[in-house]
Amino acid sequence: MKGKALLKKENKRTIFICWSENNSKKIASAVKDCLEKDIFKNCEIDCFFSEKSIASGEDWYREIENTLKKCAYGIICITRENFSAPWIFFEAGAIATRKVPIIPLLTHARFDYLDRTPISVKQGIDLLKEDKFCKMISDINKKMKLVNYDESLLEAVSKAAYSKLMETLREEINHLKNKRVFSKDYVYPKRCKTVNADTIFISVPMSSIDADEYGELRSCVLEVDDSLKSIGFKDVISPMSQIKNSAEFEGGVLAVKKNFSDIKQVESMIVIYPKKLTSSLLVEVGYGIALSKKMVIFAKDKYELPFILREAVGTIPKLKIMPFDKYSDIVLAIKNNGIALFEFDTDEE
């Protein structure tokens, strides 16, 4: 009968809905309900959404794997939070190997986010555009033959369902609207793309200490340099080792160009903070933390470090702060601990 679903039980179809991250999960759940309960409610359609579709105690990986093998369609919920998530591409790849249609469903995410990804060749749909959503529903129906509505009736049903979907997702859509995408490509300097294993940068105050302090600290840095090489670092980058006295310091512009490039490409950092002072060293520390460098800070008095930095140990996973009384204590700590000084429980292989 016209206006009713004609699919029989044996022709049941499955749409696999991929998601990653919290907002994407809520979108996937709402899309599942929209398709099953509002648009194709009289059809034998199963929208697989892992959060709802896997029973307690089931082997979730096997259940997902089995569903990926039999699904007739794939919808991938892409947001600003998850456009590079590995799991998204694992599921999309599993669907694609079966030559099953895949629709990237984007919410506050630009299509160029998918450039150079495995799904860049798939025609995406902007969830925030009603006409595109209705076109997606029409395409799904043509492929899966779920209902025999004429196009005008299916469009009317789709528009009503879309209005309800947007109301359901209002909070998540507003949340995503206020997010901005962070890309490692934006971290200065852009040309540096790789990290060199077994390399370390020695960060110390240079322009903010007097000539006598500079000479004493440099003697320590030279010993630290040798000690780091002796425990296995193949490359130790130390601006102070190259500059014999503060009079030879070439200025901030050159330091920024050289130091930031070096810090971005090393694996680890060692920082010597002899006293409370205003120094570019603290800028280098912040830059290193942002880049997830393994970092050991030697502070004569940790309470002279900025509050947020000294309280960061335990929260920032690759950070240690160690006390010292004399500069010789730093060299001794390196020799006694060896490379273990720069090992962290959360290190990834």
N, C-alpha and C positions, 0 to 999 in steps of 0.2 A: 504494500500500500504506500502511496506517495506520502513522504513526510515521516516515514518510520524507517528504522534500521532494518536492513535486509540480511545482514550477516548471520549465518548459522553458527552454532556452537563450535563446530569443527574448524571454522575459519578464524578462530581467535587470533588476534595480532598483539604484538608487544612493542611498545615504544620505550626505549631505554633513555632515561633522563640523567645526564651527567652533571655533577656539581662538585665544587670544592670551595671551602671557606663558608662562614656563617650566612652571609647575605645571599650567596648563591644557593645554599641549601634551602633557605626560605622561599626563594623564587622557584626552585625546582619543585618543592612541595606544592606551592600554589598552582603551578602550571599543571601538575599531575591532577589535582582536584578539578581544575578548570576543564581539562580535556575529558576526564572520566565522568564528572558529575554534571557539567553544564553543556558541553558541546556534543559529546558522543555518549550521553548518559544511557541510551537504550542499546548500546553496542557492546559486543564482547571484546572490549579493549582493555589492555592491562598496561598502564604506564608504570614501568619499574623505576622506583626511587628508593635507593638503598636504605634510607633512614626508616621508611615505612614498610618496605616490601620484604624485608628479611625478618623472619621470626626470631624471637629470643632463643639463644642456644644454637642456632644454625651456624654452619661454617660460612661466614660472610663472603670470603674470597671465592669459594667454590660456587656460591649462589650467584655472585656477580658474573663470574666466568661463564656459567651455564646460560645466564640470561643474555650475555653479550653474543653468544653463539646462535641464539634463536630470534633475536629482536628483528623487527621489520623496518624500524626507523630509529634514528638517534637524534636527540636534542641536547645540545651542550650549552649550559647556562654560564655565559661569560660575563664577568664584571671587572671593574678596575682592580679588584683584589686578587683575582685568580687567573688572569690571562696567560700567565707563564707557569701555572701549577703543573707539575709532572703527571699527576694522577689524571687530570683532564685529558692529556694527550695519550696516556696509556689506554683509557677507555675508548677514546675517539679512534685510535689506531686499530683496536680490536674490532670495532664496528666496520671501519673502512676496509679491512682485509676481506670482508664478505660482500663488498660492493653494495652495501646498504646505504641509503641516503642519510646524510648527516646535516643538521641545521645548527650552526652556531647562533644562539639566541643571546644578543648583547643587551646589557642594561647599563647605561652610563659608561660605555666602553667604546672607543673608536675602532673602526674596522682595521685601521693600520696597526693596532696592537697585535693583530694576528699575522702580520708580515713575518716571513721567515719561520713560520710555525707549520706543523704538519697539516693544519686545517685552513691554511691561508687560501686554498683554492676553492673552498666551500662557500656557497652563497649564504651570507649571514643575514639575520633579521634583527632589526632594532625593535626591542620589546616596547619602547615608548611611542612607537608609531602604530596607530590602530590599523591603518590600511595594510601595513606590512604583516602584522599579526594575522589579519584575516586572510591574506594571501598564503601565509604559512598553513593555516587550517585547510584552505582549499587544496593546496598541494598534497598535504597529508591524506586528505580524503580521496583524492584522485589516485594516489599510489596504493592505499590500503583498502579502498572501496568500502568504507564504513557505513555511509548513509547514501540514500539516493535522492536527497534534497536537490532542487534546482539551485543554481548558484546564488540567486537573490535570497532564498530562504536560508541557505547556509551562512551567507554573509550577515543576515539579520541576527541569527543565533550567535554567530561569532562576535558581533559587536556588543550584544548584551552580555555575553560571557567576559568579553574584554573589559567592559566597564566595571564589572564585579571584581575581576582580577586586579585592576589598578587600585581599587579601593582596599583590597586585601593587602596589597604590597606597598601601600602609601609610605609607611615608615621606612621600609628597606630602600625604596627608591630615593627618598629624601636623604637617607644616610649615605648612599652611594654618590649622590649628586655633590655632596660636600667633600668627597675624597679626591685627592690628587695622586697621580701615578709617580712613584719614585723609580727611577731607572739608574743603574750604575753608570750608564753612559754619561749622565749629567755630572758625575763627580770629577772635579778638577784634578789633574789635567785629563782631558778626554782621550788623548792619544795613548795613554797607558792602559792597556787592556789585560795584562797578565801579572801574576805574582810569581816571583822566583823563590824556589824552595831553598831552605837553609841560608837565608839572608836576614840581616838584622840592621836596624838603624839606631844609632846612639843619639838621643836627644838630650841636650843640656842647655842651660842659659848661657848666652854668649855676650850679647850687647848690654845686658842688664847687670853685669858684675864688674868690679874694678880690676885694674891690671894685676894686682897681687892675687886676687881670687881666681882670675882667669888662668894664671900660670899654675897655681896649685891644682885647679880642676882639670886642666889639660894633661898634667902629669898622670892623674888618675885615669883619664879617658884613654890615654895611650896604653896603660896597663890593662884596662878593661878590653880594649881592642884585641890585644894579644891573647887574653884569657878566653875571649869568645871564640877566637879562631882555634884555640887549643881544645875546646870541647866539641868542635864539629861544625861551626858556622863557616861556610866557604867564602862568604862575602860579608864584610863588616863595613857599613857606611857611616862615617863619622866626620861631619863637617869640621868639628873642633880639631881633630887630628891634623887636618890640612892647613889650618890657620893658626900660626904660632902665637900671635898676640891679638888683642882686641883692635889694635890700630890697623890690622890687615883686613878687618871685617869689611866686606864689599857692599853691604847695605841690604835693606829688606827686600827690594824687588828681585835681586838675583837669588837671595835666599829662598824666597817663595817659589820661584821657578825651579830651582834645583831640589830643594828639600821636599816639596810636595810631590814631585815626580818620583824621587827616591822612596819616600814613605809609602806611596801607593803600590810600589812594586816589591817591597820587602815582605817577608813572612812575619817577622817579629820586630818588636821595639824594646829598647831598654832606656829608661828615663832616669836622670839623676837630678833631684830637686834639693839643693843644699840648704835653702832657707826660703822664707816667705818673700816673694818678689813678683813684680809684674813682668812677665817674660813671654816671648813668642813660643817658648817651650809649651805653655799651656794650650796654645792653639794647635801645636803639633800633636799633643796628647788627644785633644778632642777629635782631630782629623783621623788619628790612628784608631780610636775607639769606633768612630763611625764606619771605618773600613774593616772592622772586626780583626784587627791585628792582635797577635799574641803580645801582651804588654806587661813588663815588670817595671814598676816605679820604685826607685830607691829614694826615700824621703828621710831627711835627718829628723824631722818631726812631722808625722803625718797630719797632725792637727793644724799645720800651717798650709796644708793643701786646701784648695777650695772645698767647701762642705760637701757639695754634690759629688765630687770626685772621690773623697775619702769614704763616703758612704756607699759608693758604687760596687765595691768588692762584694761578690756573692750574687749581685744582680746582673752585672756585666760579666759574662762567662769567661772571657779570656783576659782577665785583669788581676794582677797581684800588686800589693803595696808592701814593701819590705823596709824596715828601719835600718839606719846605719848611724854610727857615731863618728868614725873616721873613714876617710876615703878608702883606706886599705880594707875596710870591712866589706866593701862592694866586690873587690877583687877576690877576697876570700870566699864570699858567698857563691860566686860563680864557679870557683875551683872546687868547692866542697859539694855543691849540688849538681854541677855539670849540666847537661842538656835537660835534665829533669826540672830545672828551674823554669824552663819555658814549655813545660807540658801541662795541659789542662784536661780535666775530666771530660769536658764536652768537645774536645777536639774531634773533627771529622777526618776520616782517612781520605 
